[in-house]
Amino acid sequence: MKNRFYPHAFLLAALLLPAAPRAEGQDWSDFNGNVMGQKYSTASQITPANVKNLGVAWSLHTGDVSYGGAGKMPKTQWQSTPLFVNNTVYVSTPFFRIFAIEPDTGKVKWIYAAHTMSNEPNAKFRGRNRGIAYWAVANPVAGQHCQKMLYIGTVEGQLHAIDADSGQLCQGFGNHGILNVNQWNTVNPKFPFELNQPPVVYKDMLVLGWAGIDSLWQASPPGSVFGLDARTGTKRWEFQTIPENMRQKIGTANVWAAMSVDVANGMVYLPVSSPENNFYGGDRLQDMPYATSVTALHADTGQVAWARQLVHHDLWDLDTNSAPTLVDIPKGGKTIPALVQATKQGFLFVLNRLTGEPIYPIVEKPVPKSNVPGEIASATQPWVPTPAPTVGDRFPGIFKLADWAGGGQCSRDYASYRDEGRFTPPSMGGTVVMPPTAGGVEWGGGAVDPATQTYVVNSSNLVRIYQLMARNEFNALEKKIGPAAGSPNFGSPYASRTFNFFNKWGMPCWNPPYGTLSSYDLKTGKLLWRHPFGQVQQWGFYMPESWGSVTIGGPVITKSGLIFIGASMDSRVRAVDLKTGNVLWKHMVAAPAVATPAIYTYRGRQYILFAAGGNNLVSPRVGDQLVAFTLPN
Amino acid sequence: MGSLSCGRGTWCIVLASITGLAIALYDYVTPETGIDQSGGVLLVIVAMGLMLCAALSVALLGSGLVAGILFFLILLDIVGTAIAGYFLESPMLMGAMVIAAIGWFRCLVVSAQRNWQ
């Protein structure tokens, strides 16, 4: 019998056999790993036992970095978590370019450049980007254009849609591939919508918020969120955060951070920021229930399902600033669909995500009154005793070393400021604020292991002084010292000045630690462990590990019991044992890796991917390095 | 003031300061060290330069008040640089300062022995 070749049989077999299986959860298809904001990977090749062997698989410099100093171009802030999907690593840069990269070699497949004026060194360019979104049709047909799409926003409110295979604009989206989101910026359009954060994907829709400029104009664009058709960019719905009768005089309360989605229940969750003026609310005494809240919308319609305000009449710029983490918690014989909303206050609000009701009690506590003429601070504020807040309720005490080095300056200054604990309102003489707008949990948010309901979050212990100034006083100061005078808040009776509570040498006046990493059991609300995290670096000198570091960017968790995180000032990326919080591995990268890392598995190998780009808030060091780590062969 | 002609001890300090200078220069220009372009490393570069000059001067002068003062300042330089190396997390710099310290003590012991005789 002759051997015969049957090509159609092979074809049939190829069609019947499933594609090479990829373990679920080993892509990184969203800014937060998945749309539930979990930052979790089922990858388990890298374990606590072998993580010490982790080495660089590949490293890439994008060239998209500004070190500041030249012209008007500021230092870049590369906060873009890469995606791994469609067998490709995608990452966007602060110059609004997208790199498509081979996941195992780091070789660039194509680059898309959003040719915007943002590429020019002008005043509007703010040199920051936080990533891209990915959407694909349910059953992509090979070879067909724009079945898989990437979205990148720009500083002028333009949303670009790009074919994920070719890097070409998708002509059917917006105007030849670019949607002018700024066309909907019609009330107090003092600045264009900055599309810094990528949209979140819900079915065939994109849900999009925007960022703006704080503390410049009280009457700035009011917060809005858009539901868009993923294929065409057509607006399906719009949600406004500020009551209609206030929109002409009060701006923002926008959604500038990532959102999360519960696809099964058709809900999208919005972390809503604070309204303008950030530090004086005498012109907005009316109730604004969505300001500084977590708000749930029905994703198909944009209608409000529920909202929970996390700070009443916010006077501290305590924007809700990270995507809520969605997780199911077994409790009392039931499984509760929950969300965890980390905050700048350091409170972790654990809520039923279908109703907004708290799973752990929220207490309304009396708080200090304002002594600023015209201001009426809220009499109470929401307080979350469990889980234990990541930041203490009181000023942690004067750091003696800094006080001594500054000749007693810290003690003297502290005595002159107002400090009555959490939620002490800003004052004319200066108020000690802890945690301030850059403190607590930043936009990286937390990560969760959905199997064990272990929640991990990094947090900063920062103290700032908030001071209000009468308009004429501010004008005189501004004439004298220029922009260092503070923020004008045009349209408000008060300008504001906020600054870190440092001595004259730049040393923090408050006791360390300056940053921590904490782990919680969401089933009980118990704190499992908390350790100082990262190291402060000043003039190159590393301070003791027990001091920790201010952090920006979040952690990710793997099924094998590891936490990966950059975030700290010292340009090191770390692997931490999920059980104990002990650092098991660390590696130097080009700049603080303030972007949350991504984890993926490709051709049987697990990779950890960090964008090391820096952020002025934690360290002057900036960079353009994308670096992937893996185990040796 | 007795003689400081301590031969190998001084050259040990010269060698350590050259090594320290090379390490600090490398650290200053290499981003992977995490301490590049930093004021701390710049301080070490200056300190190593001064140590090198001081050690050579001691070797040439051999004795006298100036040599004695320089010899004492070298000790301060060694201690200060070692502390800087600790906080810069640069073990190689600290290693170089250990060599410098060995040289300094050898110099001290040899000089003391000669002066005693």
HADDOCK unambig.tbl for C-alpha pairs under 7 A between the chains (distance, minus, plus):
assign (segid A and resid 539 and name CA) (segid B and resid 38 and name CA) 5.14 0.50 0.50
assign (segid A and resid 539 and name CA) (segid B and resid 39 and name CA) 4.75 0.50 0.50
assign (segid A and resid 539 and name CA) (segid B and resid 40 and name CA) 5.11 0.50 0.50
assign (segid A and resid 540 and name CA) (segid B and resid 35 and name CA) 4.85 0.50 0.50
assign (segid A and resid 540 and name CA) (segid B and resid 38 and name CA) 5.05 0.50 0.50
assign (segid A and resid 540 and name CA) (segid B and resid 39 and name CA) 6.53 0.50 0.50
assign (segid A and resid 540 and name CA) (segid B and resid 40 and name CA) 5.30 0.50 0.50
assign (segid A and resid 540 and name CA) (segid B and resid 41 and name CA) 6.96 0.50 0.50
assign (segid A and resid 540 and name CA) (segid B and resid 88 and name CA) 6.04 0.50 0.50
assign (segid A and resid 541 and name CA) (segid B and resid 40 and name CA) 6.31 0.50 0.50
assign (segid A and resid 541 and name CA) (segid B and resid 87 and name CA) 4.91 0.50 0.50
assign (segid A and resid 541 and name CA) (segid B and resid 88 and name CA) 4.62 0.50 0.50
assign (segid A and resid 542 and name CA) (segid B and resid 87 and name CA) 5.18 0.50 0.50
assign (segid A and resid 542 and name CA) (segid B and resid 88 and name CA) 5.82 0.50 0.50
assign (segid A and resid 543 and name CA) (segid B and resid 87 and name CA) 6.89 0.50 0.50
assign (segid A and resid 571 and name CA) (segid B and resid 34 and name CA) 6.73 0.50 0.50
assign (segid A and resid 588 and name CA) (segid B and resid 32 and name CA) 6.48 0.50 0.50
assign (segid A and resid 588 and name CA) (segid B and resid 34 and name CA) 6.70 0.50 0.50
assign (segid A and resid 589 and name CA) (segid B and resid 32 and name CA) 6.51 0.50 0.50
assign (segid A and resid 590 and name CA) (segid B and resid 31 and name CA) 6.16 0.50 0.50
assign (segid A and resid 590 and name CA) (segid B and resid 32 and name CA) 6.24 0.50 0.50
